[in-house]
């Protein structure tokens, strides 16, 4: 009779558990060695006991096999990520190309080109789009004109204020000029009265002898008579009197 099937569970007896571990460990290490020799395979085996003791086997060295394993896993993940990224970019490019073609077709339709393939419904939709775009353009133009008019009104008010300030300044300067002219006229009148109050001085100035060389100036008859009377009184010759 053959052996019955053994239930796999933790062995509670500590001694039996240790014996079973030793036997199976040695058998596993032997099988790993046989596999590496018979099949020319690179085999690495690492075992930790319940107490933390390490048992290992490596046909080409455990560290070398682990490095090879990590390198293969890393390259595999990298290649998979690169393939996934390439596929994503390809899908994105395809979407952008389709969108670009659709936009070009819509642009030609808006310009009135390539309208042959469109049906009545599509033409009506295109007409509504054009009307909406035209309404927006008119609204924008009206808003810009209103903004320009408001800006011109502001400039007009600003220039009006500047004009008013200049007008007030000119009026103030005109009042100052009139005051200065009035003061000058009053000073001139006072000087004239003072001059009229001293007639003897003017007479004395007129009676002083002067020397005239050249042609005599034309003297009116009234001035000649006055000078004749003055010459008679002052005993000067008429030819030397101005």
C-alpha positions as CSV (number, residue, x, y, z in Angstrom):
1,X,0.0,0.0,0.0
2,X,1.2,3.5,-0.7
3,X,1.5,6.3,1.7
4,X,-1.5,8.3,2.4
5,X,-1.9,11.9,1.6
6,X,-0.4,14.1,4.3
7,X,-2.3,17.2,5.3
8,X,-0.1,20.3,5.0
9,X,-0.2,22.3,8.2
10,X,2.2,23.7,10.7
11,X,3.9,21.0,12.8
12,X,3.3,21.8,16.4
13,X,6.1,19.6,17.8
14,X,9.2,21.7,17.8
15,X,11.6,18.7,17.3
16,X,9.6,17.2,14.5
17,X,9.3,20.6,12.9
18,X,13.1,21.0,13.0
19,X,13.8,17.5,11.6
20,X,11.3,18.0,8.8
21,X,12.9,21.4,7.9
22,X,16.4,19.9,7.8
23,X,15.3,17.0,5.5
24,X,13.2,19.0,3.1
25,X,15.8,21.8,3.0
26,X,18.5,19.4,2.0
27,X,16.2,17.8,-0.6
28,X,15.3,21.2,-2.0
29,X,19.0,22.2,-2.3
30,X,19.7,18.9,-3.9
31,X,16.9,19.3,-6.4
32,X,18.2,22.8,-7.2
33,X,21.7,21.6,-7.8
34,X,20.4,18.7,-10.0
35,X,18.3,21.1,-12.0
36,X,21.2,23.4,-12.7
37,X,23.5,20.5,-13.7
38,X,21.0,18.5,-15.8
39,X,19.3,21.4,-17.6
40,X,22.3,23.9,-17.6
41,X,20.0,26.4,-15.9
42,X,21.0,29.3,-13.7
43,X,19.3,28.5,-10.4
44,X,19.4,30.5,-7.1
45,X,17.7,29.3,-3.9
46,X,17.4,31.3,-0.7
47,X,15.9,29.9,2.5
48,X,15.4,31.5,5.9
49,X,14.7,29.3,8.9
50,X,12.2,30.2,11.6
51,X,15.1,31.4,13.7
52,X,16.3,33.7,10.8
53,X,19.2,31.6,9.7
54,X,20.1,31.9,6.0
55,X,20.6,28.9,3.6
56,X,21.3,29.6,-0.1
57,X,22.4,28.0,-3.3
58,X,23.4,29.6,-6.6
59,X,24.7,27.9,-9.6
60,X,26.3,31.1,-10.9
61,X,26.3,33.0,-7.6
62,X,23.3,34.1,-5.6
63,X,24.1,37.9,-5.9
64,X,24.7,37.6,-9.7
65,X,21.4,35.8,-10.2
66,X,19.5,38.3,-8.1
67,X,21.1,41.2,-10.1
68,X,20.1,39.5,-13.3
69,X,16.6,39.0,-12.0
70,X,16.3,42.7,-11.0
71,X,17.6,43.8,-14.4
72,X,15.2,41.6,-16.3
73,X,12.2,42.8,-14.2
74,X,13.3,46.5,-14.6
75,X,13.7,46.2,-18.3
76,X,10.4,44.4,-18.6
77,X,8.6,47.2,-16.7
78,X,10.4,49.9,-18.7
79,X,9.6,48.3,-22.0
80,X,6.0,47.9,-21.0
81,X,5.8,51.5,-19.8
82,X,7.4,52.7,-23.0
83,X,5.0,50.7,-25.1
84,X,2.1,52.0,-23.2
85,X,3.3,55.6,-23.5
86,X,3.9,55.2,-27.2
87,X,0.4,53.8,-27.7
88,X,-1.0,56.8,-25.7
89,X,0.9,59.3,-27.8
90,X,-0.3,57.6,-31.0
91,X,-3.9,57.8,-29.9
92,X,-3.4,61.4,-28.9
93,X,-1.9,62.2,-32.3
94,X,-4.8,60.5,-34.0
95,X,-7.3,62.5,-32.0
96,X,-5.5,65.8,-32.7
97,X,-5.3,65.0,-36.4
98,X,-9.0,64.2,-36.6
99,X,-9.8,67.4,-34.8
100,X,-7.6,69.4,-37.1
101,X,-9.3,67.9,-40.1
102,X,-12.7,68.7,-38.7
103,X,-11.7,72.3,-37.9
104,X,-10.3,72.8,-41.4
105,X,-13.5,71.5,-42.9
106,X,-15.6,73.8,-40.7
107,X,-13.4,76.7,-41.7
108,X,-14.0,76.0,-45.4
109,X,-17.7,75.8,-44.8
110,X,-17.7,79.1,-43.0
111,X,-15.9,80.6,-46.0
112,X,-18.6,79.2,-48.3
113,X,-16.4,76.5,-49.8
114,X,-17.0,72.7,-50.1
115,X,-20.7,73.1,-49.4
116,X,-21.7,70.4,-51.9
117,X,-21.6,67.4,-49.5
118,X,-23.7,69.2,-46.9
119,X,-27.4,68.4,-46.6
120,X,-30.2,70.8,-45.7
121,X,-29.9,70.3,-42.0
122,X,-26.2,70.9,-42.0
123,X,-26.7,74.0,-44.2
124,X,-29.3,75.4,-41.7
125,X,-26.9,74.8,-38.8
126,X,-24.2,76.6,-40.7
127,X,-26.5,79.5,-41.4
128,X,-27.3,79.8,-37.7
129,X,-23.6,79.8,-36.8
130,X,-23.0,82.6,-39.3
131,X,-25.9,84.6,-38.0
132,X,-24.7,84.2,-34.4
133,X,-21.1,85.2,-35.4
134,X,-22.4,88.2,-37.2
135,X,-24.5,89.3,-34.2
136,X,-21.5,89.0,-31.9
137,X,-19.3,91.0,-34.4
138,X,-21.9,93.8,-34.5
139,X,-22.3,93.8,-30.7
140,X,-18.5,94.0,-30.3
141,X,-18.3,96.8,-32.9
142,X,-21.1,98.8,-31.1
143,X,-19.4,98.4,-27.8
144,X,-16.1,99.6,-29.2
145,X,-17.8,102.7,-30.7
146,X,-19.5,103.4,-27.4
147,X,-16.2,103.1,-25.6
148,X,-14.6,105.5,-28.1
149,X,-17.4,108.0,-27.7
150,X,-17.1,107.9,-23.9
151,X,-13.4,108.5,-24.2
152,X,-13.9,111.4,-26.5
153,X,-16.5,112.9,-24.1
154,X,-13.9,112.6,-21.3
155,X,-11.3,114.4,-23.4
156,X,-13.9,117.1,-24.3
157,X,-14.7,117.7,-20.6
158,X,-11.0,117.8,-19.8
159,X,-10.3,120.3,-22.5
160,X,-13.3,122.4,-21.4
161,X,-11.9,122.5,-17.9
162,X,-8.5,123.6,-19.2
163,X,-10.2,126.3,-21.3
164,X,-12.1,127.6,-18.3
165,X,-9.0,127.7,-16.2
166,X,-7.1,129.6,-19.0
167,X,-10.1,132.0,-19.3
168,X,-10.1,132.8,-15.6
169,X,-6.3,133.2,-15.7
170,X,-6.6,135.7,-18.6
171,X,-9.4,137.6,-16.9
172,X,-7.2,137.9,-13.7
173,X,-4.2,139.0,-15.8
174,X,-6.5,141.6,-17.6
175,X,-7.7,143.0,-14.3
176,X,-4.1,143.3,-13.1
177,X,-3.1,145.1,-16.3
178,X,-6.0,147.5,-16.0
179,X,-5.0,148.3,-12.5
180,X,-1.4,148.9,-13.6
181,X,-2.6,151.2,-16.4
182,X,-4.8,153.1,-14.0
183,X,-1.9,153.6,-11.6
184,X,0.3,154.8,-14.4
185,X,-2.3,157.3,-15.7
186,X,-2.7,158.7,-12.2
187,X,1.1,159.0,-11.8
188,X,1.3,160.8,-15.1
189,X,-1.4,163.2,-14.2
190,X,0.4,164.1,-10.9
191,X,3.6,164.6,-12.8
192,X,1.8,166.9,-15.3
193,X,0.4,169.0,-12.5
194,X,3.7,169.4,-10.9
195,X,5.2,170.5,-14.2
196,X,2.5,173.1,-14.7
197,X,3.1,174.5,-11.3
198,X,6.7,175.5,-12.3
199,X,6.4,177.7,-15.4
200,X,9.5,179.8,-14.6
201,X,11.7,176.7,-15.0
202,X,10.4,176.1,-18.5
203,X,10.9,179.7,-19.4
204,X,14.4,179.7,-18.1
205,X,15.2,176.6,-20.2
206,X,13.8,178.3,-23.3
207,X,15.9,181.4,-22.7
208,X,19.2,179.7,-22.5
209,X,21.5,180.4,-25.5
210,X,22.4,177.5,-27.8
211,X,24.6,177.2,-30.8
212,X,23.1,175.9,-34.1
213,X,25.3,174.8,-37.0
214,X,23.9,174.2,-40.4
215,X,20.5,174.9,-41.9
216,X,18.0,176.4,-39.4
217,X,14.9,174.4,-38.7
218,X,11.5,175.7,-39.8
219,X,10.0,177.7,-37.0
220,X,6.3,178.5,-37.0
221,X,5.3,182.2,-36.9
222,X,3.8,181.9,-33.4
223,X,7.1,180.4,-32.1
224,X,9.0,183.1,-34.0
225,X,7.0,185.8,-32.4
226,X,7.5,184.3,-29.0
227,X,11.2,183.9,-29.5
228,X,11.4,187.6,-30.8
229,X,9.8,188.9,-27.7
230,X,12.1,186.8,-25.6
231,X,15.1,188.0,-27.7
232,X,14.1,191.6,-27.2
233,X,13.9,191.1,-23.5
234,X,17.1,189.2,-23.2
235,X,19.2,191.2,-25.7
236,X,20.2,188.0,-27.7
237,X,20.4,187.9,-31.5
238,X,17.5,186.2,-33.2
239,X,19.7,184.1,-35.4
240,X,21.1,182.3,-32.3
241,X,17.9,181.6,-30.6
242,X,16.1,178.3,-31.2
